[in-house]
Structure formats: C-alpha cells, structure tokens
Amino acid sequence: GARLVQDVAQKTNEMAGDGTTTATVLARAIYSEGVKNVAAGCNPMDLRRGSQAAVERVVEFLSANAKDSDHDGRDRPGRDHLCQRRHPRRQLDRPG
C-alpha cells in the first residue's frame, strides 16, 4: 500500500509539478475503502471496474470544465516566490 501511494505521488509530481498531497490523500482513501469493501465481501474486480468508470467520469468532467491558464506572466511573481520558498536552490526561467 505505501509503495502504491508513493508511486501515485511521484507520478503526479512528474505530470503536474504539484498536487502530491492531494494525490496521496486520495490514493490512501481509495485504498482504505477498497480494503474495507473487499473485507465486507465485495468482488475486487467489481470495485476495480467501478473505480475505472469513476475515473473516466471525473476526466470527462474536468476536460469539459477546464479553462486555459493566463500565460501573460501576471501570476509569475507569486509562483516564483512560492517556488523559491519551497525550493531555494531551484532557478526559475526569468524573462529577458
């Protein structure tokens, strides 16, 4: 279980650069509920199919409601400040 959660967090960080805490909390909750349901007699394959269907619906919803980000740089100072606080040695690309 712990290795699965670690893999989820790492993949989230690689793909999005953020959200590892959210991914870890969700993975832990999904795993815990799955264990409870299997212990209560649910078919593991039914749980898997249900989880996959739920993921598809979430992806559809997010895709339908996604908005383009504003790439004009207005959010850059705040992002740079937060990134520097979290990763002081990391150099961000600076315009000009």
Summary of the structure (lengths in Angstrom):
residues: 96
radius of gyration: 18.4
end to end distance: 46.4
largest distance: 61.7
contacts: 174
relative contact order: 0.06
helix: 71%
strand: 0%
